[in-house]
């Protein structure tokens, strides 16, 4: 297990929430245009930055009111070279966007953090390709080289960790973990799973976690799963050794498959109350799963219900 200079209070086991489906909220509820789902593009002007600020303030306010921890996840999911190039960003402009994203969260933490609600800043790392489709996967070495620049940038800011969200394959997760270790910043790996609870490559979640741990000497601080409804993966969670490494969930509001969500023209927000119950049921079985947020289709209402239901389990 690699040790880093930064402390992560969520590893002590107390409940932490994080935000919801940022991009779907901005598109469907705020009516904003997000080319390539790139929320960091809003940092270009004051109006866009203020929209992001209010989004995070609303979520941090839930944590503060409920006296739980909060993880501020930066809007840099698409702020890597390939996606940045599609948006017309050069190397320097992309570096500036990454720094601005963390600076915004630093201001929010300064305003919202309390002793009862410790706040962690996470630099979000997205996949080189699509978050649903692994496509042609890089080797671990290629992934390490590719993601190293963004990870080094984030490690040089106030970020406490980096979180790789919507990882579809293990080589990319291994490369990111190695790049984070070289930059001396903790890494969290969050895997996308399908309706059968497996990665888009077909690999079982447990095998993916074990593969990354074996290749990196248990390099990630912990693992998460994202972008699927709890009914898609809950039956694959079992009391195996790998399950102890899974600490977080960012589930979809909808029970639709990724193909159905890609084709949808509407937002399926599901049932926030029921989603909270699903999270609570998982926490009853696995109480160490304490980092709780949302993915596609979720908003602050879902986070409120998740927080309420899971705090009842804790008490």
N, C-alpha and C positions, 0 to 999 in steps of 0.2 A: 504494500500500500504506500503510495507516494504521499509525502507530507509537503504542505505548501505554507507560504508565509501568511496567508489570509485565513481568518477564522470564519466558519460557516455555522451560524447558530442553529440552523434547521437540523443539523446533524445531532443535536441534543434530544430531538424527539417531540418537542412541542409543536402544535399545529401552526402551519404557515399556509397562507393562501397566496395565489398570484392572480394575474389578470385573466381575462376571458378571450374570446375570439376577436382579436384586435381588428384584423382586416375585414372580416364579415360585418363587424359592427360599423366600421367606417364606411363601407360600401352600401350596406342595406339600410342602416339606421341613420347615418349622417348624410347619406346621398353623395359621397365623395367618389371621385374617379381615382382609382389606384392602379396605374399601369403595372402589369406583371405582379400585382398584389404587393407592391413595394411601399410600405408605410413610411419608410425613412425619407421618401421623396417629399413628404410634407414638411420636413425640416428646412426646406429652402426659403420659407417666408414666415412672417410672424403669425399670420392667421393659421397656417397649418400647424405650426409649433404649439400654438395655444389650444388647438383642437386636441392634439396629443396630450398636452398637459392636463386638460380637463378630464380626459379619459382615465389617466393614471390617478389623478386626484380622487376621482369617484371610487375607484377600486381600493386605493390606499385608505380612503375614509372608512370603508367597510372593515378593514383589518383593525384600524385604530378604534372604531366603535366597539368591535367585538374583542378587543384586547388580544389579538393574535399577531403573529409575525407576518410579514409581507415580502414577497420577492418581486422587485421591480425588473421586469424583463424588457430589455431595450428593443427598439424598433428596427434592428439591424438584420433581421432574418434574410432579407434580400440584398444586403449591403456587401456582397462579395464581387469579385471581378467579372464573372460571366453575366450576372444579372445587372450589375452596375453598367456594364458596356451596353446592354440592351436599352438602358435608360439614358445613355449619353454621358455617363460619368467617367471621367478619367481617374487616374490613380490618386491625384491630390484631392479632387472633389469627393471621392469615395472615402478617403481618410478623414476629411473634414466632417462628412456625414456621420461616420462612426463616432467621432469625438463629440459632436453635438448631441448625439443620442444619449451618450452617457452623462454629459453635462446636464441635460434636462432632468434625468433621473436623480442626479446629485442634488439639484435644487429641490426636487420634490421630497427626497428623503430628509433634507434639512428642515423642511417645513412640516412634514407629517410624522416623522418618527417619534416614538415615545418609548420609555423603558418597557412598557407592557407590549409594545408593537415594534420589535426590532425589524429593521428593513435591510434587505440584501439587494445589492445591485448586480444584475446578471447581464453580461453581454451576449446577445442572442446570435448564434451561428446557424445559418440555414444550409440546406444541401446545395451542392453545385448544380444539380438538376432539379427535377420536380419532386415535391414532397410526397406524392402518391406513387410515382412510377420510378423504379430504380434505374431504368434505361440501361446504358452501358456503364457499369460501375467502374470507378477508378480502383487501382490497387491502393493498399494502405500507404505505401510510400508516395504515390501521386497525390493522395488526399492530404497527407501531411504537408507536402510542399504547397499545394493549392491553398489550403486554409491558414497556413502559417502567418501570412501578412496581416490578415484581419485579426487573428488571435493576438499577435504581437501588439497591434494597435490598441486593442481593448485591454490587454494586460498593462499597458502604460497609462491607463486612466484610473478612475476611482472604482472600476468594476471589481467586485469581490470574486466573481467566477465567470465562466462562459458556459452557456447551455446550448448544446446542439439539438435543435428541435426539428422534427419530421425527418429523422434519419431512416432511410429505407433499406440500408444494407450495412453489414459489419465492416468491410474494408474502410469505408468512409468514416465510420465511427472510430475505428482504430487510429486512422490517420489524424483525426481531430484530437483525440486523446493524447497522442504523442506530441502534436504541435503545442498543445496547452502545457504539457509537462515541460517542454523546452522553454516555453515562455514563463514558466513558474506561476501559473494560475490554475486553480481547480477547474475541472471540467465535469459537466453533467451531460449525460447522453440520454436523449428521449427518442424512442423508436416509434415510427408510424406502424400501426397494425391494421389488418383488414378485418372483414366481418367474421373470419375464422380465428382471429386472435394471433395470426402469424404476420410476419413482416411481408411487404410486397414481393420479396424474393421467394416467399414460401417457407422461410426459415422460422421455426418456433421461437417465440420471444425468449424463453429460457435459454435456448441454445445460443441465441445472439448475445445475450448478456454474458454467458460463460465464455464465448469466443473472444469478446473484447477484453474481458478480465484476464484470460489466459495470455493474450498477445501483449498486454500492457502492464502486467503485474498489478492487477486490480487498480488501474490508473484512475478511472472515473470516481468522483466523490460519491456518486450514486446514479441510479438510472430512473427514467420515467417512461411512460407510454402516452401517446397522444393521437389525436385525430381519428378516434373511433368511439362509438357509444359503449358504455360499460357492458351492455348485453353482448357485445361482440367479443370481449376478451375475458370477462369475469370467470368463465368456466375453465379457462386455461391457467388461471392463477392457482398455484398449489403450494403446499408447505415444503418446498424443496429449498436447497441451499441458495440457489440463484434468487429466489423470491426475497430473501433478506436484503438483496442489493437494490430492489425496486422500492423507491421511496416516494415517487410522485406520479400524479395522473393529471393529464389535461385532455379530458374527453370531449367529444362532439355532443351537441344538443340533440342531433338527429340520429335516428337509427338507419338512415340511408347509407348505401355503400358509397365508396369514393367515386365510382363511375356515375352513380345517380346524382351525387352532389356536384360533380363537374358539369353535368348536363342541366342542372336545375337553374331556373330563372328567378326562383323565389327563395326566401330564407326560411328554412325549417328550424324554428327555435325550440321545438320539442316541448317538454313540460319541465320547467325549472324545479318544481317541487319533487317530481319523480326522480330527476337527475340527482338531487340532493340525497334522496333515499338510497339510490344506487351507490353513491360514494360512501355513505354511512355503512352500508352492508359490507363493502370491501374493507373499511377500517375496523369493523368488528372482527373480521377474520384475520386481518393483518394490521395491527395497530401502529406499526412503524411507518406505514404509508401516510406521511404527514404533510406533503407538499401538494396542495390541491388547487387546481385552476381549471380553465376551460379552453376549448379549441373551437372549431368552426361552428357558428350558429349561436354560441353562448354570449351572454353579456352580463352586466352587473347583477341582474336578477338571478341568474344561475349561480353566480358566486355567492350571493347572499344566502341562497337556499343550501348550497353545499356547505358553507360555513356553519349555518345554523344546525344542520343535520349532524355534521361531524363533531361539533362541539358537544352535542348531546351524547354522542358516543364516548367522547373523552371524559365527560363528567360522570 
